[in-house]
Amino acid sequence: MTSDQERRKFPRLDILEEARVFDDNGRELGIVSKVGGGGIAVQASSLAMAQSLEPGSRLRITITEPGSRATNVLDVIVRQRQGSNVGMEFVDLVPDKPR
């Protein structure tokens, strides 16, 4: 039997700083707990917030990095929910063009 980590296309990395996640309406969804090449795991700000994020729903989120306050806007699909943890897959990613 293979572990989740062995089956993943991209490894997941734990995030030590509290990068905050917001939806298009400015509602804070939670903080990024893990990130990988294909998506992120978000620790929702509450169980009710996690439950409002239905698997299969598509969102545009903004991730705000602590300290620098840099932001990244991403399109995601909610893929799974376990308690207050929400897994989101990146969609419509366009690779960087060589310069």
N, C-alpha and C positions, 0 to 999 in steps of 0.2 A: 504494500500500500504506500502511495506517495503522499508526502505532506503538501499542504497548500503552497508552501514556498517553492517546492520542486515543480509544481504544476504551473506556476505563474510564468507568464511571458517576460515580465519585468520584476526584479526584486523590489520589495517594499523597504523603505527606510523610515526609521522613527524620526520624528521631528521634535527637537528639544525646546525650541522657542515657540511661543504661542501665536502662530499666524492665524488671524481671524478670518472667518468666511461669512460673506454677506450675500443675500440674494439681490435681484434687480430692484426690489422695493426698499433696500437698505436694512432689511431685517437681519440681525445677526443670527446665523445658523449654528455657529459653534467655532471650534478650533481644529486645525489640521493636526491629526495625530500620526499619520503615516502618509508617505507619498511614493509613487512609483511612476514608471514611464507611461502606464496606461490609466492611472487614476489616483484618487486620494481616499483616505479614510478620515472622516470628520467625527469628532466627539461633540455631539449636539449640546447646545446650551441647556436643554432640559429634555426629559422623556417626551413631553408633549410636542416639542419642536421636532424631535426625531420622528414621531408618529405622523407629523404633518408632511413628511417627505416620503411620498409613496414610491415604492420600487416601480421603475419604468417611466417615471416622470422626468422630463427634460427641464433643466434649469440653466440660466446664465449666472455664474457666481463671480464674486470678486474676492480675491485673497489679499489681505493686507498684512504685510510683513511688519513685525515689531521693530522698533528702533528706526529703521530707514523710512518706514511708512510707504514703501514701494507697494504698488498694487499690480495684480495680474487678473485679467478678466478671462474666464474660461467657460465653454459650454460643456455641460456634463449630463449624464443620465444616472439617476439613482438606481443602483443595482441591488443593494441589499441593506437590511436594517436588522441590527441585533441590539435590543435595548436602546441605549443612547448612541450607539455607534452606527454610522451610516457610511456605506461604501459607494463611491461615485466614480463612474468611468468617464474619461475625457472623450469628447466627440468633436469631429470636424477640425482636428489638429492639422495644421499645415506645416511641413518641415521647414526649418530655416533654409533660406537660399544661400549658397556660397557667395562670398563677397569677393 
